[in-house]
Amino acid sequence: MRRVCVFCGSSPGRDPRHAEAAAALARALAARGLSLVYGGGSVGLMGVLADHALAAGADVIGVIPQALAARELAHRRVADMRVVPTMHARKALMADLADGFVALPGGIGTFEELFEIVTWAQLGIHRKPVGVLNVTGYYDPLVALLQHADAAGFIWARGRELVAVEEDPDRLLDRLARYQPPPAPAWITPDES
């Protein structure tokens, strides 16, 4: 892994431990010589993440849609800011740039980004590691939902292995570095057309 894409909120949330975790993740990335790819904002957890990554000496790439550049206040100190036309272009470019993915706490947009990248992993569109930094148990309901979907037969047997869940940034990055994708389920076959 050279670059890690981090999905997170444009809000700081109510619990200051979420911002502390964003800062800790940024420092952990920098300490390993990993570059940060993120949504380009200067506010909320995105801003905390970028500020601490820059302060720690990490290379930072922001990717932000034109329509959100003003609303999310594109980070002015991120030298490599890529302004794209749409949200779809943002997600595609972030996925192309990254060698792995981490979700910090966030809202609907963060969930959507996380689920799309996990779906792409399940379909074999990419074979990159995906993890969530489960700060304050924020993602416990997601873990329970995945277990429920597995028990109900909607996730293939090794599908939950597609998402590493850790409370500590260093342990999460260690797991992502060791990631070996599970074999695709039998119902996914390559397009032979």
N, C-alpha and C positions, 0 to 999 in steps of 0.2 A: 504494500500500500504506500502510495505517495501522497494522495489527496483524499480527504474525508469530507463528504458533504454532510452538513448538519442542518436538519429541519428543526425549527423552533418558533416560538411565538413572537409576534411583533408587540406583544404586551409583556410586561415583567411578571404578571401574575400577582397574587396577594402575598405569597409566602416568599420572604427574602432568600430562602434556601435554594429556590429555583435559579435566581441570578448567581448565587454562589456556585452552583453546579455548572452553570454556563461558563463562568470564569475558570473553574477548575478544569473543565474539559478543554478550554482554549489553551491553558498552560500545558496540559498533558499532550496535546497535539504538537505544540511548539517544542516541547522537551524531546519528542521523538523525531523531530525534523519533518513532521507532516504538514502539508498545506491544508488550509481551510477553504472549502467551497460552501457558500451559504447564500441566503436570499437577498443580500445586499442592503438591508435596512440599518438605520442607526438608532432605532428605538427598540424598547422591550428587550427580550432575551437576545434577539438578533444583534442589537447594539452592544450589549454586554459581551457577547461572544466575540464579536469583531474587535472591540476595544482591547480586550485582554489578549486575543491572539496577536494583534499588532504590537502591543506592549511587550509581549514575550518573544517577538521576533519572527513569528510565523508568516509565511506567505499567505495572503488572503485574496480570494477571488469572490467578488459579489456578482450575483445574477439577479436582475430586477426588471420586471416589465415596465415599459414606458409609463403606462397608466398609474402604476404604483410608485414610481420614482419620487414624485413630489409628496404623495400621501404617506408613504412609509419613510420618507426622508432618506433617500439614498445616502449611504455613509460617505462623507466627503474625504475621509482619510484613507479609504480603500483605493489604492492606485489602479488596481485591475478590476474596474467595475464594468460589467457587461450589461448594457441596456438592450432588452429584447422586446419584440412587439406584443407577445401574449404570455399568459400563464403557461400554456402548453409549451411554448418555446423555452420558457424559464426552466421547467422541469426536465425537458429533454436535454438542454445544455448542461444543467447541473448533473444529470445522470451520466452524460458523456464525459464530463470533466473528472468525475469522482471514481475512486477505486473501492470505496466503501461508504456506508451511510449510517448516521446516528440521528435519532430523534430525541430531543430534549422536550420538556413540557411545552405544550402549545394548544391551540384550539383547533377548529374545524380544518383550517388550511394545513396545519401540521399533520393532522390525522390523514387527510387526503393524500398528502405527499408520501407519508409513510406507507399507507395501504397500496398506493400505486406502485411504489418501488418494490414492495414485497410481492405484489401480484406479478410484476415483471420477472422477479426471481423465480416464482413458482412456475411461470410459463417458459422459463429458460431464455428469456430475452437478455438477461445478464446473469452472471455467476459471481456477483460481488456480495460481500458480507453486509448484513443489516442488523443494527442493534438499537435498543432504547436504553437511555440512561434513566433508570426508574427512581428519580429523586422523590423523596418523601412518600414513596408508594404511589406516585401519580399514575403510573401505568398498570397498577394491580388490576383495575377493572378490565383493561385490555387483555391482560394475561388470562383472566377468568373467562372472557369472551372467547378467546382462541381455544381454551380448553373445552368450553361448552360446544363450540362449532366442531371441534375434533370429535367429541363424544357423540355428537349428532350425525357424524358422518359427512360433514361438509368440508373438512380439511383432510388431505391425504395423510397417511400414517406419519410421515416424517416432515410434514409441512410446518409444524411448530418450530422445527430446527432452523427455519429460515430467519428467525428473529432471536437474536441474543438479548437477554435482559440482565442488566447489572445495575447496582446502586453506586458503584465506584468507577470513575472515568478510566483509570488505568486498567482495572480488570476488564472493562468493556473493550478497550482498545487491544488488550492482549487477546481476547477471544476473537475479535475481528481479524487480527493478524494471523491467527491459526485456523481460520475458517476453511472448511472443506464442504462445498455444497453437496447436499444430499442428491442422490439420483432422482431424475424427474419421474413422476408417476407414470404408469403405463398408459393412462388415457391421454398423455401429451405425446403426440407423434410429430416429427418434422413434416413440414409442408413439402410435398414432392412434386408440386406443380411447376 
